[in-house]
Amino acid sequence: TGIMLNKPVLVESLIVFVIVLFVHAVVWDRYSWCAVALTIQAFYAQFKWDRLLQLGGAVFQFRTAANSGLLPASMVIPLLGITMKERCKSAGIVYFERFGIVVASTGMLVALFLSVIAVGITKPVPTNTCILTGVAGSIIIYTMKHSLTVSEVIEVLEVLLIFVYLSMILLYLLPRCFTPGEALLVLGGISFVLNQLIKRSLNVIEGRGDPIDFFLLVAVVGVVLLGLFFTVLFIFMDSGTWISSMFFHMMTAVLGLGVIMPWLYRLIQRNPLFWLLQFLFQTQTRVYLLVYWTFLAASACGIVFYQNAKRSSESKKHQASTITRKYFHFIVVATYVPGLIYDRQLLYVAAVLCLAVFIFLEYIRYFRIKPFGQTLRHLLSLFLDERDSGPLILTHIYLLLGMSLPVWLFPRSCAPKGTLSGAGALVPYSGVLAVGVGDTIASVFGSTMGEIKWPGTKKTFEGTMTAIFAQIIAVALILIFDSSVNLNSSYAWILASVSLVSLLEAYTTQIDNLLLPLYLQIMFMA
């Protein structure tokens, strides 16, 4: 059975390897050689993690249904850094080129760290994997020694340190929420953001940052700190009572107004609330967009309540069908596309605010805070996925993240006139394409009309084909509606990247909402 279990994993690894080779062929310098070495090494370490998860030998409790997914996740951050470096190099901005290199080396070190742990806790010491890890690690460290300055090395090590602490705390507090790969992605991202925020808070005098970026950084860090604080607190208190929920709201207000607000004020040198209001109502189109988004949010709430009423009338064990869950994907696409065409900046800020609100509601639901906790629990239990086995419900947050990460990570300063040439112009759209169009169409068509299954998975051949087709149609529509995109005959590259990512969607057991947009963005940027 071991061979049968690993068939989809092999295909998934092969697809990721092909993507890495594509990027390597485009970039072709020492960093991409490092990426190739890291890929081979992660492939071996992934088997060790899978064995550990099956035998229950891993230190923390991970998500049970999926494999460890170390290889796809560990390649995301290095590849992002490498492609970012290339883009900024061609634009000739040195600061962000160095930044890309730092991102890449951080990702490589964190991934190496995870695989070293896996090798360390496997009981008979695996010799081949040990040798491979040693070789890959020495290549990477040698390259870093010759290409990073001292301050950058220190920065990379800081991120690694934050990552270790965060992973210990979070994986201990939230069992069965992540696979190791997802933990690597999410926690690596959080620790990188935290490090950036600390660094920029310490030397704020230069003031070359965009207020919007600071908004993202402070929001993420503030929300995470809030969650850690309350988790530690409610270990000692019962969270269901009125007093503790009063305390929760009061402490949120204190932390929000007393810590996060002055911090933002120091970073952007203006009152954050006034800045936000002025930003939201700056032009006519922004007001229209806000009204339209309010309408969409109201309709989404309407769907939830309607399904809930249907459930209570029919039976107790009514799960929402796949089609119902995909309504939300359609709503998200309808949210993002006008924002991308008309006003990127507004979409950026709105996504940050939305993320903060989502995570806050998740806290309220998880701790059963008095006024809304139970009702939220009741409403959301309807839309559960098989991937939410842990105490947290994370799929909607992952959906939001997958859609907005391409917008957040878009290297604005390296892009002349706000768009990249060629396929790079589609970078902000990669979330909409991969999750909103591809994933949705694949699941709808595959579950209704699919006959031929891919070997070893539940996904069907028809679903993947329709997904590729739909993504190409979506690219054509974007070309029609958004005048700033011009592709200059890079159509074959777009077709190849879309097909590769759709194949990855069919074979991966990770949270595809998070993984697919990042890979599509990497392919487009390369």
C-alpha positions in Angstrom: 0.0 0.0 0.0 3.0 2.3 0.5 3.5 2.6 -3.3 -0.1 3.2 -4.0 -0.2 5.9 -1.3 2.7 7.7 -2.9 1.6 7.8 -6.5 -0.1 11.2 -6.4 2.8 12.5 -4.3 5.2 11.5 -7.0 3.3 13.3 -9.7 2.9 16.4 -7.5 6.6 16.5 -6.8 7.3 16.0 -10.6 5.1 19.0 -11.4 6.8 21.2 -8.8 10.1 20.1 -10.1 9.1 21.1 -13.7 8.1 24.5 -12.4 11.5 24.9 -10.7 13.3 23.9 -13.8 11.3 26.4 -15.9 12.3 29.2 -13.5 15.8 27.9 -13.5 16.0 28.0 -17.3 14.8 31.6 -17.3 17.0 32.9 -14.5 20.0 30.7 -14.7 22.3 32.0 -12.0 23.6 30.6 -8.7 20.4 31.2 -6.8 18.4 29.0 -9.2 21.0 26.3 -8.9 20.4 26.5 -5.2 16.7 26.1 -5.8 17.2 23.0 -7.8 19.4 21.4 -5.1 16.8 22.4 -2.5 14.1 20.8 -4.6 15.8 17.4 -4.7 16.6 17.5 -1.1 13.0 18.4 -0.1 11.8 15.6 -2.2 13.7 13.1 0.0 12.8 14.9 3.3 9.1 14.8 2.3 9.1 11.0 2.4 10.6 11.1 5.9 7.8 13.5 7.0 5.2 11.3 5.5 6.6 8.3 7.4 6.6 10.3 10.6 3.0 11.4 10.1 1.8 7.9 9.3 3.6 6.4 12.3 2.6 9.2 14.6 6.2 10.0 15.3 6.0 13.7 14.6 6.4 16.0 17.5 3.2 18.0 17.1 -0.2 17.0 15.8 -0.7 17.8 12.2 -3.6 17.5 9.8 -4.4 13.8 9.4 -6.0 13.5 6.0 -3.2 15.0 3.9 0.4 14.1 3.2 3.1 16.4 4.5 3.4 18.5 1.4 6.9 19.7 2.3 8.1 20.0 -1.3 5.5 22.3 -2.8 5.5 24.6 0.2 9.2 24.8 0.7 9.7 25.9 -2.9 7.3 28.8 -2.8 9.3 31.4 -0.9 12.7 30.9 -2.6 11.1 30.9 -6.1 9.2 34.1 -5.2 12.4 35.7 -4.1 14.3 34.7 -7.2 11.7 35.9 -9.6 11.3 39.2 -7.7 15.1 39.7 -7.9 15.0 39.1 -11.7 12.2 41.6 -12.2 13.8 44.3 -10.1 17.2 43.7 -11.7 15.7 44.3 -15.2 14.1 47.5 -13.8 17.4 48.5 -12.3 16.3 49.1 -8.7 19.1 47.8 -6.4 17.3 48.0 -3.1 14.5 45.6 -4.1 16.9 43.3 -5.9 18.7 42.8 -2.6 15.4 42.3 -1.0 14.5 39.5 -3.4 17.8 37.8 -2.6 17.1 38.1 1.1 13.6 36.6 0.6 15.0 33.7 -1.4 17.8 32.8 1.1 15.4 33.1 4.0 13.0 30.7 2.3 15.8 28.2 1.6 17.1 28.3 5.1 13.7 27.8 6.7 12.9 24.9 4.4 16.3 23.3 5.1 15.7 23.7 8.8 12.4 21.8 8.6 13.9 18.9 6.6 16.8 18.7 9.1 14.3 18.3 11.9 12.6 15.5 9.9 15.9 13.7 9.4 16.7 14.2 13.1 13.6 12.6 14.5 13.4 9.6 12.1 14.6 6.8 14.3 17.0 4.6 12.2 19.1 7.5 10.9 18.4 7.7 7.1 21.9 7.9 5.5 20.9 8.9 1.9 18.7 11.7 3.1 21.4 12.9 5.5 24.0 13.0 2.8 21.6 14.9 0.4 20.6 17.4 3.1 24.2 18.0 3.9 25.1 18.6 0.2 22.2 20.9 -0.5 22.7 22.8 2.8 26.4 23.3 2.0 25.6 24.5 -1.5 23.1 27.0 -0.2 25.2 28.2 2.7 28.2 28.6 0.4 26.2 30.7 -2.1 24.8 32.8 0.7 28.3 33.4 2.2 29.5 34.7 -1.2 26.5 36.8 -2.1 25.0 38.3 1.1 26.4 41.2 3.2 26.7 40.9 6.9 23.5 42.7 7.8 21.5 40.6 5.3 22.8 37.4 6.9 21.8 38.7 10.3 18.4 39.5 8.9 18.0 35.9 7.6 19.0 34.5 10.9 16.5 36.7 12.7 13.7 35.5 10.5 14.8 31.9 11.2 14.7 32.5 15.0 11.3 34.1 14.9 10.1 31.2 12.8 11.3 28.6 15.3 9.6 30.4 18.2 6.3 31.0 16.4 6.1 27.4 15.1 6.7 26.0 18.6 4.0 28.3 20.1 1.4 28.0 17.3 1.7 24.3 16.6 1.4 23.5 20.3 -1.7 25.7 20.7 -3.5 24.6 17.5 -3.2 20.9 16.9 -4.4 19.4 13.6 -4.7 22.7 11.7 -1.8 22.5 9.4 0.3 20.0 7.5 4.1 20.7 7.9 4.1 22.3 4.5 1.3 24.7 5.3 2.9 25.5 8.6 6.1 26.3 6.8 4.3 28.7 4.4 2.1 30.5 6.9 4.6 30.7 9.8 7.4 31.7 7.4 5.3 34.4 6.0 4.3 35.7 9.5 7.8 35.7 10.8 9.1 37.5 7.7 6.4 40.2 8.1 7.3 40.5 11.8 11.0 41.0 11.0 10.3 43.6 8.3 8.0 45.5 10.7 10.6 45.5 13.5 13.3 46.6 11.1 11.2 49.4 9.6 10.0 50.6 13.0 13.6 51.0 14.2 14.7 53.2 11.3 11.6 55.1 10.5 13.4 58.3 9.6 14.0 57.5 6.0 10.3 57.3 5.4 10.5 55.7 2.0 7.8 53.2 2.6 4.3 53.4 1.2 1.7 53.9 4.0 -0.2 51.0 2.4 2.6 48.5 3.0 2.8 49.6 6.7 -0.9 49.0 6.9 -0.5 45.4 5.8 2.5 44.8 8.1 0.9 46.3 11.2 -2.5 44.6 10.6 -1.0 41.1 10.3 1.3 41.4 13.3 -1.3 43.1 15.5 -3.9 40.4 14.8 -1.4 37.6 15.4 -0.2 39.1 18.7 -3.9 39.6 19.8 -4.6 35.9 19.1 -1.5 34.7 21.1 -2.4 37.0 24.0 -5.9 35.8 24.3 -5.0 32.1 23.8 -2.6 32.4 26.7 -5.1 34.3 28.7 -8.0 31.9 28.2 -6.0 28.9 29.3 -6.4 30.4 32.8 -10.0 31.7 32.4 -13.2 30.2 31.2 -14.0 32.0 28.0 -17.7 31.4 27.8 -18.9 33.6 30.5 -20.1 37.2 30.3 -17.3 38.7 32.3 -14.5 37.2 30.2 -16.2 38.3 26.9 -16.5 41.8 28.3 -12.8 41.5 29.1 -12.1 40.3 25.6 -13.8 43.3 24.0 -12.2 45.8 26.3 -8.7 44.3 25.8 -9.2 44.4 22.0 -10.1 48.0 22.2 -7.1 48.8 24.5 -4.7 46.9 22.2 -6.2 48.3 19.1 -6.3 52.0 20.2 -3.3 51.9 22.5 -0.8 49.8 20.7 -1.6 49.4 17.0 -2.8 53.0 16.4 0.2 54.8 17.8 2.5 52.3 16.0 0.8 53.1 12.7 0.9 56.8 13.6 4.6 56.6 14.1 5.2 54.7 10.9 3.1 56.8 8.5 3.4 60.2 10.4 -0.3 60.8 10.1 -3.4 59.9 12.0 -4.2 56.4 10.7 -8.0 56.8 11.0 -8.2 60.1 9.2 -5.7 58.7 6.6 -7.9 55.7 6.1 -11.1 57.7 5.6 -9.4 60.1 3.2 -8.0 57.2 1.3 -11.3 55.4 1.1 -13.3 58.3 -0.3 -10.6 59.9 -2.4 -12.2 59.5 -5.9 -15.6 58.8 -7.3 -14.8 55.3 -8.5 -13.7 54.3 -4.9 -17.1 55.2 -3.5 -18.8 53.2 -6.3 -16.6 50.2 -5.6 -17.3 50.4 -1.9 -21.0 50.4 -2.4 -20.8 47.5 -4.8 -18.6 45.5 -2.3 -21.1 46.2 0.5 -23.9 44.8 -1.7 -21.8 41.7 -2.4 -21.0 41.1 1.2 -24.7 41.4 2.1 -25.6 38.8 -0.5 -23.0 36.4 0.9 -24.5 36.7 4.3 -27.9 36.1 2.8 -26.6 32.9 1.3 -25.4 31.7 4.7 -28.6 32.5 6.4 -30.7 30.9 3.6 -28.7 27.7 3.7 -29.0 27.6 7.5 -32.8 28.0 7.4 -32.9 25.2 4.8 -30.8 23.0 7.0 -32.9 23.5 10.2 -36.1 22.7 8.3 -34.8 19.6 6.5 -32.6 17.6 8.8 -29.7 17.8 11.3 -26.9 16.4 9.3 -27.2 18.5 6.1 -23.8 19.5 4.7 -23.6 22.2 2.1 -22.8 20.8 -1.3 -19.7 21.6 -3.2 -21.8 23.8 -5.5 -23.0 25.9 -2.6 -19.5 26.4 -1.3 -18.4 27.5 -4.8 -21.0 30.3 -4.7 -18.6 32.1 -2.4 -15.8 31.6 -5.0 -18.0 33.4 -7.6 -18.7 36.2 -5.1 -15.0 36.6 -4.4 -14.2 36.8 -8.2 -16.9 39.4 -8.6 -15.2 41.3 -5.7 -11.7 41.2 -7.0 -12.0 41.8 -10.7 -13.4 45.4 -10.7 -11.0 46.3 -7.9 -8.1 45.0 -10.0 -9.2 46.9 -13.1 -10.1 50.2 -11.6 -8.2 50.7 -8.3 -5.4 48.4 -7.1 -4.5 50.5 -4.0 -8.0 50.4 -2.7 -8.2 46.6 -3.2 -5.0 46.3 -1.3 -6.3 48.2 1.8 -9.7 46.5 1.6 -8.1 43.1 1.5 -6.0 43.9 4.6 -9.0 45.1 6.5 -11.0 42.1 5.5 -8.2 39.7 6.6 -8.1 41.4 10.0 -11.9 41.2 10.3 -11.9 37.5 9.3 -9.3 36.5 11.8 -11.0 38.5 14.5 -14.3 36.7 13.9 -12.4 33.5 14.0 -11.2 34.4 17.5 -14.7 35.2 18.6 -16.0 31.8 17.2 -13.1 29.9 18.7 -13.3 31.3 22.2 -17.1 31.4 22.1 -17.2 35.0 23.1 -20.6 35.9 24.4 -22.8 37.9 22.0 -22.0 36.1 18.7 -19.7 33.1 19.4 -22.3 30.4 19.5 -24.3 31.6 16.5 -21.1 31.9 14.4 -20.2 28.4 15.4 -23.7 27.2 14.3 -23.6 29.0 11.0 -20.1 28.0 10.0 -20.4 24.4 10.9 -22.6 24.1 7.8 -19.8 25.0 5.3 -17.1 22.8 6.8 -14.6 21.1 4.5 -12.9 17.8 5.1 -9.7 19.9 5.4 -10.8 21.7 8.6 -10.3 18.9 11.0 -8.6 21.1 13.6 -10.2 23.5 16.1 -9.9 26.4 13.8 -11.9 26.9 10.6 -9.4 28.2 8.2 -10.6 27.6 4.6 -12.3 31.0 4.1 -9.1 32.8 5.5 -7.1 30.7 3.0 -9.4 31.7 0.2 -9.0 35.4 1.0 -5.2 35.0 1.4 -4.9 33.2 -1.9 -6.8 35.9 -3.7 -5.0 38.8 -2.2 -1.4 37.6 -1.8 -0.7 38.2 -5.5 -2.0 41.8 -5.1 0.1 42.3 -1.9 3.3 40.7 -3.3 3.1 42.5 -6.6 6.5 44.4 -6.9 5.0 47.8 -7.5 8.2 49.8 -7.2 10.0 47.6 -9.8 7.2 47.9 -12.3 7.4 50.8 -14.7 4.0 52.5 -15.0 2.4 50.0 -12.6 2.4 47.0 -14.9 5.0 44.5 -15.9 5.5 43.7 -19.5 4.4 40.4 -21.1 2.9 37.7 -18.9 4.0 39.7 -15.8 1.0 42.0 -16.3 -1.2 39.1 -15.2 0.6 38.8 -11.8 -2.1 40.5 -9.7 -4.7 38.4 -11.5 -3.1 35.1 -10.6 -5.3 34.7 -7.5 -8.5 35.2 -9.5 -7.3 32.9 -12.2 -6.0 30.0 -10.1 -8.6 29.9 -7.3 -11.6 31.9 -8.5 -11.8 30.5 -12.1 -9.7 27.3 -12.2 -10.5 25.7 -8.9 -14.2 26.6 -9.0 -14.8 25.4 -12.6 -12.7 22.2 -12.0 -14.8 21.2 -8.9 -18.1 22.1 -10.5 -17.5 20.3 -13.8 -15.6 17.5 -12.3 -18.2 16.7 -9.7 -21.1 16.9 -12.2 -19.8 15.5 -15.4 -16.4 13.9 -14.6 -15.9 10.3 -15.7 -12.2 9.7 -16.1 -10.3 10.0 -12.9 -6.6 11.0 -12.6 -4.8 7.9 -11.3 -4.7 7.9 -7.5 -6.9 11.0 -6.8 -10.5 12.0 -6.6 -10.1 14.7 -9.2 -11.2 14.1 -12.8 -9.6 14.6 -16.2 -12.6 16.6 -17.4 -12.4 19.0 -14.5 -8.8 19.8 -15.1 -9.4 20.3 -18.8 -12.3 22.6 -18.3 -10.3 24.5 -15.7 -7.4 25.2 -18.2 -9.9 26.2 -20.8 -11.8 28.5 -18.5 -8.6 30.2 -17.3 -7.6 30.9 -20.9 -11.0 32.4 -21.6 -10.6 34.5 -18.4 -7.2 35.7 -19.7 -8.8 36.8 -22.9 -11.5 38.6 -21.0 -8.9 40.4 -18.9 -7.2 41.5 -22.1 -10.5 42.9 -23.4 -11.4 44.8 -20.2 -8.1 45.9 -18.7 -6.3 48.1 -21.1 -3.1 48.2 -19.1 -2.3 44.6 -19.9 -0.4 43.8 -23.0 1.0 40.4 -23.4 3.5 40.8 -26.4 3.1 37.3 -27.7 3.9 35.4 -24.6 0.9 33.2 -25.1 2.6 29.8 -25.1 4.2 30.6 -21.7 0.8 31.5 -20.2 -0.7 28.3 -21.6 2.1 26.3 -20.1 1.9 27.9 -16.7 -1.9 27.6 -16.5 -1.8 23.9 -17.4 1.0 23.1 -14.9 -0.8 24.9 -12.1 -4.1 23.1 -13.0 -2.3 19.8 -12.9 -0.9 20.7 -9.5 -4.4 21.4 -8.4 -5.5 17.9 -9.4 -2.7 16.2 -7.5 -2.0 18.2 -4.4 -3.6 17.4 -1.0 -2.5 20.7 0.5 -4.8 23.7 0.8 -5.0 24.6 -2.8 -6.5 28.0 -2.2 -3.1 29.0 -0.7 -0.7 27.1 -2.9 -2.0 27.6 -6.5 -2.0 31.4 -6.8 1.6 31.6 -5.5 2.8 29.1 -8.1 0.8 30.8 -10.9 2.4 34.1 -9.8 5.9 32.6 -9.9 5.3 31.3 -13.4 4.0 34.7 -14.6 6.8 36.7 -13.1 9.4 34.4 -14.5 
